[in-house]
Amino acid sequence: MSLAARRLGADIYSFDYDPQSVACTTELKQRYYPNDDKWHVEEGSVLDTEYLARLGQFDIVYSWGVLHHTGEMWQALENISPLVAHRGKLFIAIYNNQGGASKRWLSVKKLYNKLPSTFRFLILIPAYLHLRLRPMIISIIRGKFSNPWKNYAKTSTRGMSSWYDFIDWVGGFPFEVAKPEEIFQFYYQQGFELQKLKTCAGGLGCNEFIFIKKHVQ
């Protein structure tokens, strides 16, 4: 996303807690925009308020599907608020709260990450049957059979094969969720106005939000 924004002419400040993600972004910058002083890439944590305070403010703050993996989602959501300039936009995507289903997935993810790698198939197989084969069987029963995984990597916006996208979901921990109205209320109290909302219709996945900062707290 940093590369896409830079290609659109934006000045970019990219940071992530994971050194491999930082290395990936650094490589993209080196390939397409070497020695570009309008694109900065750093390793940093959204939970480190001292680090964030040094960054300043931005017209657009973008974090898709990240803050719910920090282990302190609500703190992370609060920490990015000062980074948004007045009339600036905040674009985030947060896992939807499915109630009991989210609690069950939390247990699955905890167990998966506790297991040695050689035994993780004990979690992956039943989870795969639930997430991948069950919808296919339902599709066949309804007479609408198709193979959604044939060209998954090319057609999916995730940029991964079906298998690694699946592992990304099962292994994604820490894992926190929120209802759309909780996110709306949280940022409303911090002076933001909701511009656009795209939900996952109460199902599995992320709700996407675009807020505009109307008032400075």
C-alpha positions as CSV (number, residue, x, y, z in Angstrom):
1,M,0.0,0.0,0.0
2,S,2.9,2.3,0.6
3,L,4.1,1.7,-2.9
4,A,0.7,2.3,-4.3
5,A,0.4,5.6,-2.4
6,R,3.9,6.7,-3.6
7,R,2.9,6.0,-7.2
8,L,0.0,8.3,-6.7
9,G,2.4,11.1,-5.7
10,A,2.1,11.0,-1.9
11,D,4.9,11.6,0.5
12,I,5.0,8.4,2.6
13,Y,6.1,7.4,6.1
14,S,6.0,3.6,6.5
15,F,6.6,1.9,9.8
16,D,5.9,-1.5,11.2
17,Y,6.8,-3.5,14.4
18,D,7.8,-6.6,12.4
19,P,11.3,-6.4,11.0
20,Q,10.4,-8.7,8.1
21,S,7.6,-6.4,7.0
22,V,10.0,-3.5,7.2
23,A,12.6,-5.4,5.1
24,C,9.9,-6.2,2.5
25,T,8.8,-2.5,2.3
26,T,12.5,-1.4,2.2
27,E,13.1,-3.8,-0.8
28,L,10.1,-2.4,-2.6
29,K,11.3,1.1,-2.1
30,Q,14.8,0.1,-3.3
31,R,13.4,-1.5,-6.4
32,Y,11.0,1.3,-7.5
33,Y,12.1,4.5,-5.7
34,P,15.8,4.2,-4.7
35,N,17.2,7.2,-2.9
36,D,13.8,8.8,-2.7
37,D,13.6,11.3,0.1
38,K,9.8,11.4,-0.1
39,W,9.4,7.8,1.2
40,H,10.7,6.9,4.6
41,V,10.7,3.3,6.0
42,E,11.3,2.5,9.6
43,E,10.8,-0.1,12.3
44,G,8.6,1.2,15.0
45,S,5.6,0.2,17.2
46,V,2.2,1.8,17.3
47,L,2.2,1.1,21.0
48,D,5.3,3.3,21.5
49,T,3.9,6.8,22.2
50,E,7.3,8.4,22.4
51,Y,8.1,7.1,18.9
52,L,4.8,8.2,17.5
53,A,5.2,11.7,18.9
54,R,8.3,12.2,16.8
55,L,6.4,11.5,13.5
56,G,4.2,14.6,13.4
57,Q,0.8,14.6,11.7
58,F,-0.4,13.4,8.3
59,D,-3.2,14.0,5.9
60,I,-3.9,10.3,5.6
61,V,-3.2,7.6,8.3
62,Y,-3.7,4.1,6.9
63,S,-3.6,0.8,8.8
64,W,-5.5,-2.1,7.2
65,G,-6.0,-5.2,9.4
66,V,-3.1,-4.5,11.7
67,L,-4.1,-2.9,15.0
68,H,-6.2,-5.9,16.1
69,H,-2.9,-7.9,16.1
70,T,-1.0,-5.7,18.5
71,G,-2.3,-7.3,21.7
72,E,-3.6,-3.8,22.8
73,M,-6.1,-2.9,20.1
74,W,-7.9,-0.1,21.9
75,Q,-4.7,1.5,23.0
76,A,-3.3,1.3,19.4
77,L,-6.5,2.9,18.1
78,E,-6.1,5.7,20.6
79,N,-2.4,6.2,19.8
80,I,-2.9,6.8,16.1
81,S,-5.5,9.5,16.7
82,P,-3.0,12.3,17.2
83,L,-1.2,11.4,14.0
84,V,-4.1,12.6,11.9
85,A,-4.0,16.2,11.0
86,H,-7.1,18.5,11.2
87,R,-9.4,17.5,8.4
88,G,-7.2,14.6,7.7
89,K,-8.4,11.0,7.0
90,L,-8.0,7.9,9.0
91,F,-8.5,4.6,7.2
92,I,-8.6,1.4,9.3
93,A,-9.8,-2.2,9.0
94,I,-10.7,-4.1,12.2
95,Y,-11.9,-7.7,12.7
96,N,-15.6,-7.9,13.1
97,N,-16.9,-9.1,16.5
98,Q,-19.0,-12.2,15.8
99,G,-19.7,-12.9,19.5
100,G,-19.4,-16.6,20.3
101,A,-17.7,-17.4,16.9
102,S,-14.9,-14.8,17.6
103,K,-14.3,-16.3,21.1
104,R,-14.0,-19.8,19.5
105,W,-11.5,-18.5,16.9
106,L,-9.6,-16.8,19.7
107,S,-9.2,-20.2,21.4
108,V,-8.2,-21.9,18.2
109,K,-5.6,-19.3,17.5
110,K,-4.1,-19.5,21.0
111,L,-3.9,-23.3,20.8
112,Y,-2.3,-23.1,17.3
113,N,0.4,-20.8,18.4
114,K,1.2,-22.8,21.5
115,L,1.6,-26.0,19.6
116,P,5.0,-27.1,18.2
117,S,5.0,-26.6,14.4
118,T,5.0,-30.4,13.9
119,F,1.6,-30.7,15.6
120,R,-0.1,-27.7,14.2
121,F,-1.8,-29.8,11.5
122,L,-4.1,-31.0,14.3
123,I,-5.6,-27.5,14.2
124,L,-5.2,-26.8,10.5
125,I,-7.1,-29.8,9.2
126,P,-10.4,-29.3,11.0
127,A,-10.2,-25.6,10.6
128,Y,-9.6,-26.1,6.8
129,L,-12.6,-28.4,6.6
130,H,-14.7,-25.8,8.3
131,L,-13.5,-22.7,6.3
132,R,-12.8,-24.1,2.9
133,L,-14.6,-27.4,2.2
134,R,-17.9,-26.6,4.0
135,P,-18.7,-23.7,1.7
136,M,-17.9,-25.8,-1.3
137,I,-20.2,-28.6,-0.2
138,I,-23.0,-26.1,0.4
139,S,-22.4,-24.7,-3.1
140,I,-22.6,-28.1,-4.6
141,I,-25.9,-28.9,-2.8
142,R,-27.3,-25.6,-4.1
143,G,-26.2,-26.5,-7.7
144,K,-23.8,-23.6,-7.9
145,F,-20.5,-25.5,-7.8
146,S,-17.4,-23.5,-8.6
147,N,-13.7,-23.8,-7.7
148,P,-12.9,-20.5,-5.8
149,W,-9.3,-21.6,-5.2
150,K,-8.3,-22.3,-8.8
151,N,-6.9,-18.8,-9.4
152,Y,-7.1,-17.6,-5.8
153,A,-3.7,-15.8,-5.8
154,K,-4.6,-13.9,-9.0
155,T,-8.2,-12.9,-8.1
156,S,-7.8,-12.3,-4.3
157,T,-7.0,-8.9,-3.0
158,R,-4.9,-10.6,-0.3
159,G,-1.9,-11.4,-2.6
160,M,-1.5,-14.9,-1.2
161,S,-2.3,-18.4,-2.2
162,S,-5.5,-19.9,-0.7
163,W,-3.4,-22.1,1.6
164,Y,-1.2,-19.4,3.0
165,D,-4.1,-17.0,3.3
166,F,-5.7,-19.8,5.4
167,I,-2.6,-20.2,7.6
168,D,-2.5,-16.4,8.0
169,W,-6.0,-16.5,9.4
170,V,-5.6,-19.5,11.8
171,G,-2.2,-18.3,13.0
172,G,-3.0,-14.6,13.3
173,F,-2.5,-13.9,17.0
174,P,-2.9,-11.7,19.1
175,F,-6.5,-11.4,17.9
176,E,-9.0,-8.8,19.0
177,V,-12.4,-7.8,17.5
178,A,-14.9,-5.0,17.7
179,K,-18.4,-4.2,16.5
180,P,-18.8,-1.4,13.9
181,E,-20.7,0.8,16.4
182,E,-17.9,0.4,19.0
183,I,-15.3,1.7,16.5
184,F,-17.7,4.5,15.4
185,Q,-18.4,5.6,19.0
186,F,-14.7,5.4,20.0
187,Y,-13.6,7.8,17.3
188,Y,-16.6,10.0,17.5
189,Q,-15.6,10.8,21.0
190,Q,-12.1,11.8,19.7
191,G,-13.5,14.3,17.2
192,F,-13.8,12.1,14.1
193,E,-16.6,11.9,11.7
194,L,-17.4,8.7,9.8
195,Q,-17.1,9.3,6.1
196,K,-17.4,5.7,4.8
197,L,-18.1,2.3,6.2
198,K,-17.8,-1.1,4.6
199,T,-18.9,-4.1,6.8
200,C,-18.4,-7.8,6.3
201,A,-22.2,-8.2,6.8
202,G,-21.8,-9.6,10.3
203,G,-19.5,-12.4,9.2
204,L,-15.9,-13.4,9.3
205,G,-13.4,-10.7,8.3
206,C,-12.8,-7.0,8.7
207,N,-15.0,-3.9,8.8
208,E,-13.4,-1.0,7.0
209,F,-13.7,2.6,8.1
210,I,-12.8,6.0,6.8
211,F,-12.9,8.8,9.3
212,I,-12.3,12.6,8.9
213,K,-10.8,14.5,11.9
214,K,-13.2,17.3,12.5
215,H,-12.2,18.5,15.9
216,V,-8.9,18.6,17.7
217,Q,-9.2,17.2,21.2
